[in-house]
Amino acid sequence: MNLAHLLHRQARQAPHRPAILEADRLHASYDQWAVRSARLGAALRAQGLQAGERVVLFMRNHPRYLEFMFGCWWAGLVVVPVNNKLHLREVQWIVDNAQARWAFVTRDLVAQANDLSGLDGVTDADSPQADAMLGDADGLMAFTPRAGEDTAWLFYTSGTTGRPKGVQITHRNLMTMGLGYFADVDAVSPDDAIVYAAPMSHGAGIYAVPHLMAGARHVVPASGGFDAAELFALGLQTGPISLFAAPTIVKRLVDEAAAAGYSPQRCAQSFKTIVYGGAPMYTADIQRALRVMGPLFVQIYGQGESPMTGTVLSRRHLSDLHHPRHLERIASVGVAQTPVRIRVADAQGRDMPEGEVGEVLIAGDSVMAGYWRNPEATAAAIREGWLWTGDMGSLDADGFLTLKDRSKDLIISGGSNIDPREVEEVLLTAPGVAEVSVVGAPDPEWGEVVVAFVVVAAGAAVHAQTLDAHCIAHIARFKRPRRYEFVPALPKNNYGKVLKTALREQLKA
């Protein structure tokens, strides 16, 4: 079940079809992609790397990312994708923990090969060494057979509560994710193009799998990242593009469309499908996105431990304005994707009644094999075949999952549970509020009090008294923030998710 089979298959069927592009410039046809990956695999095996050993990719988004990734799989190796925002000390910890043998990097992240130690080799993606490894005509080889349960992708979690854990994602996990994409997320044709504006080290990168299955084009924007105006222009050049984006990125695309005065019809000329995830979209934001850009959106919920495969809120669900529970549905993360089952359970694993909040559990062929060299964490996360996600949520009668904040984010004030997301949803409807994040602050009398960090929209004037009155008009008085902190921006990770841990540290300071 080696994923390299997917590339080999497409190269045989349509060798001259455009495969990888940098903006609108062709980087590789499917045949060229396959040949380069096969040669790279042979070069790595010639260096003594054996099937199952680990290779780090610490790179900005780059057309060669896909060639390196599939070259590793061609040789039966395990890809270790590393967030390109990490400090070199953090990267070194991952290199050591993964017991990696080789690394592919970009010069802007690793200036000298000896900046990373303990590796047999460090190859700059734009170096003559990389050219030779991808272009050597000798040593072409058939891809190495791998079992479905063999690890393909060793993904390190963000590590916000200690050292990151290595999530062992298998060839079967990614094959399941790819096939599930067609069943639940979007149909893909060879004329389609996926754009890697979000980090290829995360979910955006593994969305290469379903688009490779369909023989579509893979596009790295010239900037190598997210630029809203660039993506609107790129879609006109290549034909409507699809992409995966965090909710904050979706919001910037919508802002760009609104500022430019684009109609939904004009937006559809640039974008085919925008899949969003990483965090739920606030109701007000997705309503605005649909109004400004039209029915281009699909929401998915998954985790690194069940990559991109949990629930889906389809284009049809988002656009069904006349459904009697439309507002509740668009505030949810949708229904279980085809390959998995979803439950909401209490701490003892008993199913919660409809509408009651518990921990979200996932089971299916997308769930990780376990944490690398961490059997204790694996045993805590996977119990009787179910992945305990740590996310809190509730299921309705139709199977729609609504996420609450993670259990660690729940605020308990005066003995009452307060869901920060509920408060955030209300504050976002207040005039002049651009962004908001709600956390609990320690309090000697109440245990915790609600604190709202608020980013004010450009040109607007917002006062705490106004926001307090707005909350009292929409939610129970005890849920309203006791403090408002007005900040220029919210701290976010590389994927656009607000770092509530950083906000709590800011409160302590």
N, C-alpha and C positions, 0 to 999 in steps of 0.2 A: 504493500500500500504506500510505497514511497511517493510523496507529492511531486517529485521530479517527473513521474510518469505523466502528469498533466501537461507539463511543458513539452516533453518528448512527443506526446500525442498531437498537440497543436502544431508543432513544427513539422510533423509528417503530413498533416491534413492541409495546412495552409502556410507553407514555408515563407512566402513572400508577403504575407499580411503584415501591416505595420503593428508592432508590438509595444515598444517603449519609445516615448518621445520626451524631449526636453522642450517645453512650450510647444511650438508647432514644428520643431526640427526633429526629424527621424533619428533616433539613436540606434534602434535595432529592429529588424524584422523578427518574426517568430523563429525562423531558422537560425538567424544570427544569435538571438538570445540563447537558444538551446545549445548551439555549438560553443559559445563562450562559457556557458555554465558547465558544460561537459569538460572543457579544457581546464577550467578553474578547479573542478573536482579532481581531475587527474593530477594537477599541480599540487594540490593539498595532500593527496595520497602519496605523491612522490616525496613530500616533506616528512613522511612517516605518520601522518594522522590516520587513525583507524576509525572505522564506523562507530558512532556513538560518542566520539569525543567532541568537545565544544569549541565553537568559533564565535568570537565577539564581533558584533557590528556596532561600532560607536561612530555614527556618521550623521551629518545633516542629510536631509532628503536629497537624493542623488540618483540619476538614472542607473548607475551601477549597483545600487542597493539590491535591486531585484536579481541582477546577474550573480551577485555574491550569495544572496540568500538561496537561490536555486542551485548554484554551484556547490554549496555546502550540502544541500539535500542530495544532489547527484552523487556525492561521495559518501552518503550515509551519515553525515555529520549533523550535529545539533547546533542550530543558530541561537545565539544569545543576543537579543536586541537590547541595546542600552539607550536610555533616554539621553538625548544629546544636550540637555540642560544640566546634567550632573557635573559635579566637580571631579577632577581627575582622581582625587583620593577616594571618592565614592565609586568611581569606575574601577579603580584598582581593587577595592574590596570585592566587587562582583567578579572580576577576573579571577581573583584568588578563590572565592567561594565556589565558582563554577568549575574550577580547575581547568580553565581554558588553555588551549594550545596555541591559538592564533587570533589575531584581531585585524579587521579591516576598519580603517578610520578615514576621516577627512582632515586635511591639514589645519583647518580653522579650529579643530577641537584638540588635535594631538600634533604639536609642531615637530617633535622629535620622537623617533621610534622608542628611545629609552625612557620616554615619559611614562610608559607602562612597563612593568617588570613581570618576570615569571612566565613569559610567553616565548614560544619558539620563533615567532615572527610577528611583525606589525607592518601592515601594508597600507600605504596611502592610496586612496581610491583613484587619484589622478597621477600616480607615479608611473615611471617606466616599468617598475616591478609588476604593478597591476596590469599594465598593458601586456606584459609578457605572459602572465598567468592566464589571462583571458584569451590571448592570441596565439599561443604556442600550438603549432599544427601537430606536434607529436603528442602521443599519450591519450588520444581520445578514448573514452571508455563508456560502456553501458552503465546506466545508473545502478547504484548498489541497492539490492533488495532490502526492504525494511518491513517489519511487521506493523500492523495497525497500532499496537500498543507501544511502539518505540517512540521515544521523545524526538520531536522535530524542532520545538520552539521553547527555549528555557527563558521565560519572561519573569523579570524581577519586579515585584510589587513596589509601590512608591516608598514604603518604609517610613510612613509618617509617625508610627508608634514604635520605633526601634529599627533594627536592621531589616532590610527588605528580605522577602522570601522568594526563592526561585520556584516559579510555577511550571511544572512539567506538562507541556501541551504536546500531545501525541499527533502522529500523522492522521489517526482516525478522528481525533478531536477537530482538526482543521478541515478534513474532508467533510465531516458532518456539518461544520459551520458553512462551508462553501455550498453544499447541496441545499441546506436550509435557507440560504439567501434567496435562491430561486423560488422556493416554496412560499416564503413569507415576506421577503423584503422587496424584491424587485426582479422583473424579467430583464435579462441582459442579452444583447445581440452582438455580433462581431463589429457592428458599426458604432457601438457605444464606446465611451471613454471615461475611465475613472481617473480623477486627479488627486494627487497626493499633496494636499495642502496642510493636513495635520501630520504629526510625526509618524514616519514609517516604522518606527520602533514599537508602535502601539497598534491599536485596532485598525487604523487606516492601512497599515502595511499588510496585515493578513487579509484584508479585503481584496488583495491581489489574487487570492485563490479562486473565488467565484468568477472574477472577471477573466482570469486565465482559462478557466473551464469553458467559458463562452467564446474565447478567442477575441476579446475586446482589446482596446488600446489602453495603455498605462502611461499617464502623463505626469511628469514632474514639472511644476511651474518654474519659470526662469528664476524667480526669487527663492525657490526652494522651500517656501512656506506659504503662509496665508497673507494675501493682500486682496481685499474685496474687489477693488477696481480691476486688478490684474485678472481675477477669475471671471468677471463679467466679460472682459475683452477676450480672454482665452476661449471661452465657450463659443463666441462668435467665430473664432478662427477654426476651431476643431470640430464644431458641431456641439450640441448640448452635452454638458459634462455632468458626471455624477461624482459625489464626494461624501466622505464621512467627516462630521464636524461636531465639536462640542457646542452646547447651547449658546455659549458666549460668542462663538464664531458665527453661528446662525444669526444672532442678533446684529452683528456687524454687517453681514450680507444684507439684511433687511434695512439697516440704516443707510447703506450705500444705495440700495434701490430707491428708497424713499427720497434721499437727498438728490438723486439724479432724475427723479420724476418718472422712473420706469413703470410701465404697466405690467400686470401679470403676464401678458402676451410677450412683452419684451424680455421679461425674466426667463420665460420658457425657451427663448432663443439661446440663452446661455447655459441653462441648467435643465437637466432631465430629472434627476433625483438627488435630494439632499437628505442623507440619513444622519440623524442626530442621536447622540447618546453620551454616556459618561456621567450625566446627571439629568434628572427630568427637566423638561422645559416648563417654565412658569406659564400658567394659563394665559395671562395677558400677553406674554411674548409670542406664544404660538398662534394666538388669535390674530395678532398684528402681522405675523409672518404670512399666514394664509391670506389675509386681506391684501397685503402689499405684493406678495410674490406669487400667490396662487397655490394650487394643490401639488406642490413639488416635494412634500416632506413625508418622511417615514421615521418614527422613533423606534429605537431598539434599546433593550436593557440586557446587559450581561456583565460579566466580571472577567478579570484576567484568568480566573479559575474556570470559567466557562465562556471562552472568548466570543463576544458578539452574539451569544446565543443564550437567550433567556426568554424575554417577551418581545412582542412587536406591536406597535400601534400603527396600523397600516394607513396608507394614503386614503383608502376608502373610509376608515373610521374617522380620520381627521376631517374629512370633507363632508361627513354626514350631518349637516347642520340641523336637520329636522328631527334627528333622533331625540326622544324625550330626555335622555340622559347624556346629551352631547357634551355639556360642560364637565360632567363628572368623568366622562371617557377621555377627553383631551387633557385632563389633569392626571390621568393614569399613565402607566407605561405599557398598556395594552394587555394582550393575552399571550399564553405560552406559545413559543415557536414550535413548529411541527416536531423537531427532534427531541424535545424535552418535556418533562412534567414539572409543574410548579405547585408548591404547597406553602401555606403559612402556618407555622406551628409555635407552640409555647416552648418553654425551656426543656420540657420533658419529651418533646417531639410529638405532642398531641395536636391534631388539626384544630385550628381556631375556627369559631363560627364565622359565617359570612359577615363582613364588615368589621370584624374585630382585628386588632393589630397584633401581629406576632412576627417572628423571624422568617424571612423568605428562604425557602429551600428549593434547590434545583437538582433534578436527576436526568441523566441521559448520556448519550455518547459524546457530548461536547465537554463533559466535566473532566477536569485534569486528572492525570495519573497520581498526582500528589506533589508535595513540596520537596524540592531537591535537598537531600541530606538533612531532612527535618521530619522524622517520623512522628514526633510528638505533635507538631502542628498539623500534619496530615490527618492523624487520628482525631484531632479536635475538629477539623473542618469537614471531613467526610465520615459520616456515620450511617451505617446500614444502607449504603449506596446513595445517600443524599448529601449534597453540598450545602453546608450551613453558611450562608453568605455574609451574615453580620448585618444585612440590611433589614429594616423593619418595614412592614407593609400590611395591606389588607386586600382580600379578594372579594369581589361582589358576586352576585348570583350568576352573571354571565361570564365569569372567569377573568375579568379585568383586574389587574394588579395595580394598586395605588401605593407608591412608596412614601413612607414617612422618612424622617431623618434616621440615620444609623443609630443604633441603641446608645452609643456613646455620645450622640448629639442631642438626645432627648433632654429637655430641661424639666427638672422637678423643683417647683417653687411652692413652698408652704404645703407640701404633700400632694400637690396637683401636677399631673403630667402635662407638659406643654410641647407641642410639636413645632419646632422652629419654622418649618416650611409653611405651615398655616399662617403664621404671622407675616412671613416674607411675601406670600401671595397677596395679602391685604395691603401691605405697604407699597407694593409695586403698582397698585391701582391709584395711589395718591398722586396728584399733579406734581410734576417736577422731580419725581424720584426716578433715577436712571437704573441704579442697581442697589441691592440690599442683601445683607446677610445677618442672620440672627443667631446669637449664641447665649449661653448661660454664664453668668459671672457669680463666683462665690459670694454668699451673703450670710452674716452671722445670725440674722433673724429668720430669713426665709429659706436658707439652704442655698438657693440660687435665685437670681433675678434675671429677667429678660433684658438683653442689651441688643440694640439694632445698630449695625454699621451701615451708613447710608451714603451713597454716591449721588450727588445732585446733578441733574441734567444741565448741560451748558446753557447759561443765560437765565436759569430759573432761580428762584429764591424759596427756600423751604425752611420751616421752623419746627422745632420740636413740639411746640404746642399744637400746631396744625396737624402734625402726624399723630399726636396723641388723640386728638378729637376724631381723626379719621379711623383710628383703630377702635375706639369706643363705639363708633357708629356701625362697625362691621363684625367685631368679635367680642367674646366675653371680656369683661374689664380685667380679670386677673391674667389674661394672656398678653395684654399690651406691654410693650417695652417700658421699663422703668428708666432707661437711659437711651439716648440717641448720640452716637458718635458719627460726626460728619467727616468723611475721609475723601481724598481725591480719587482713590482707586482701591479695589479689594485685592488682597494677595491671592494669586492663583498659581496653580501648577502648570507644567508644560502643556497640559491638555485642556486648560481653561477652567478647571474645577476650582471653586473657591476653597482656600485652605483655612478651615475653621480653627484648626490647631494654632495657626499663626495669629488669628484674631484673639484667641484665648490667651496666648502668650503676651500679646499687646496689652490686654486688660491687666494681666499680672504685673507687667512692667509699669 
